[in-house]
């Protein structure tokens, strides 16, 4: 377990090593709680979208992010590999953004739905409904 001074020292070193691109990536995770690369990519600054995988990998190398356990969602395709802030990542986010990071949405899904995969299916279906939803309400002036 690191002391407060060790954490502050480590976050200062990391802050000096990361770029605006990596800070933007960290900010999206901390502000939204997103844990999938696709959700993060859809919400990251437009000028940084081309290198989300390299950015993720660098933040993992620096121990700012960590992979969670893979989630097999069923059907075709690879399992989902959740991305989460480490303790150092949380501290770095807090120092940079002057706010505490939002809990990972994966925690909320896991808490509300057993198994977690079921909750993830609900999230995917909800996203499709919202994407395809058109309001048929009359607009009033």
C-alpha positions as CSV (number, residue, x, y, z in Angstrom):
1,X,0.0,0.0,0.0
2,X,1.4,3.4,-1.0
3,X,1.4,6.4,1.2
4,X,-0.3,9.7,0.2
5,X,3.1,11.2,-0.6
6,X,4.1,8.3,-2.7
7,X,0.8,8.5,-4.6
8,X,1.2,12.2,-5.2
9,X,4.8,11.7,-6.3
10,X,3.8,8.9,-8.7
11,X,0.9,10.9,-10.2
12,X,3.2,13.9,-10.8
13,X,5.7,11.7,-12.6
14,X,2.9,10.2,-14.7
15,X,1.4,13.6,-15.4
16,X,4.7,14.6,-16.9
17,X,4.8,11.5,-19.1
18,X,1.4,11.5,-20.7
19,X,0.1,13.6,-23.6
20,X,-3.1,15.5,-24.2
21,X,-4.4,12.5,-26.1
22,X,-3.9,10.2,-23.1
23,X,-5.4,12.8,-20.7
24,X,-8.5,13.0,-23.0
25,X,-8.9,9.2,-22.9
26,X,-8.5,9.2,-19.1
27,X,-11.0,12.0,-18.8
28,X,-13.7,10.1,-20.8
29,X,-13.4,7.1,-18.6
30,X,-13.4,9.1,-15.4
31,X,-16.3,11.4,-16.3
32,X,-18.6,8.7,-17.8
33,X,-17.7,5.4,-16.2
34,X,-17.4,3.8,-19.7
35,X,-15.4,0.5,-19.8
36,X,-15.5,-0.6,-23.4
37,X,-13.1,0.7,-26.1
38,X,-16.1,1.4,-28.4
39,X,-17.9,3.5,-25.8
40,X,-14.7,5.4,-25.1
41,X,-14.0,5.9,-28.8
42,X,-17.5,7.2,-29.4
43,X,-17.0,9.9,-26.7
44,X,-13.4,10.9,-27.2
45,X,-12.3,14.1,-28.7
46,X,-12.6,13.8,-32.5
47,X,-8.9,14.5,-33.2
48,X,-7.8,11.6,-31.0
49,X,-10.1,8.8,-32.4
50,X,-7.5,7.3,-34.8
51,X,-5.3,6.0,-32.0
52,X,-7.5,4.8,-29.2
53,X,-5.9,1.4,-29.1
54,X,-2.4,2.7,-28.8
55,X,-3.5,5.2,-26.2
56,X,-5.2,2.5,-24.2
57,X,-2.1,0.3,-24.4
58,X,0.2,3.2,-23.2
59,X,-2.1,3.9,-20.2
60,X,-2.1,0.2,-19.3
61,X,1.7,0.2,-19.5
62,X,1.9,3.2,-17.2
63,X,-0.4,1.4,-14.7
64,X,-3.1,4.1,-15.1
65,X,-5.6,1.6,-16.6
66,X,-6.0,-2.1,-16.1
67,X,-8.0,-4.8,-17.9
68,X,-10.9,-6.4,-16.1
69,X,-12.0,-10.0,-16.5
70,X,-13.2,-10.8,-20.0
71,X,-16.9,-11.0,-20.5
72,X,-18.3,-13.5,-23.0
73,X,-21.5,-12.0,-24.2
74,X,-22.6,-14.9,-26.4
75,X,-23.1,-15.1,-30.0
76,X,-20.3,-14.4,-32.4
77,X,-17.3,-12.2,-31.7
78,X,-14.6,-11.9,-29.2
79,X,-15.2,-11.5,-25.5
80,X,-15.3,-7.9,-24.2
81,X,-12.3,-6.8,-22.2
82,X,-13.3,-4.1,-19.8
83,X,-10.9,-1.2,-19.1
84,X,-10.8,0.4,-15.6
85,X,-8.9,3.0,-13.8
86,X,-6.3,1.8,-11.3
87,X,-5.8,3.5,-8.0
88,X,-3.1,5.7,-9.6
89,X,-5.4,6.4,-12.5
90,X,-8.2,7.5,-10.1
91,X,-5.7,9.8,-8.3
92,X,-4.4,11.2,-11.6
93,X,-8.0,11.9,-12.8
94,X,-8.9,13.5,-9.5
95,X,-5.8,15.8,-9.6
96,X,-6.3,16.8,-13.3
97,X,-10.1,17.2,-13.3
98,X,-10.6,18.4,-9.7
99,X,-13.3,15.8,-9.2
100,X,-13.6,12.1,-8.3
101,X,-14.0,9.7,-11.1
102,X,-17.4,8.2,-11.8
103,X,-17.6,4.5,-10.9
104,X,-17.3,2.1,-13.8
105,X,-20.6,1.3,-15.4
106,X,-19.5,-2.3,-15.3
107,X,-19.9,-2.2,-11.5
108,X,-23.4,-0.9,-11.8
109,X,-24.3,-3.6,-14.3
110,X,-22.7,-6.3,-12.2
111,X,-24.5,-5.1,-9.1
112,X,-27.9,-4.9,-10.8
113,X,-27.8,-7.9,-13.0
114,X,-26.6,-11.5,-12.3
115,X,-24.8,-12.6,-14.4
116,X,-23.0,-9.5,-15.6
117,X,-23.3,-10.6,-19.2
118,X,-27.1,-10.3,-18.9
119,X,-26.8,-6.7,-17.9
120,X,-24.4,-6.1,-20.8
121,X,-27.1,-7.4,-23.2
122,X,-29.6,-5.0,-21.7
123,X,-27.1,-2.1,-22.2
124,X,-26.6,-3.1,-25.9
125,X,-30.4,-3.4,-26.5
126,X,-31.0,0.0,-24.9
127,X,-28.3,1.6,-27.0
128,X,-30.0,0.2,-30.2
129,X,-33.4,1.5,-29.1
130,X,-32.1,5.0,-28.3
131,X,-30.1,5.1,-31.6
132,X,-33.2,4.2,-33.7
133,X,-35.7,6.1,-31.7
134,X,-37.5,9.0,-33.4
135,X,-39.9,11.1,-31.4
136,X,-43.3,11.4,-33.0
137,X,-44.3,14.2,-30.6
138,X,-45.5,17.5,-32.1
139,X,-43.1,20.3,-31.5
140,X,-44.7,23.3,-29.8
141,X,-43.3,26.8,-30.3
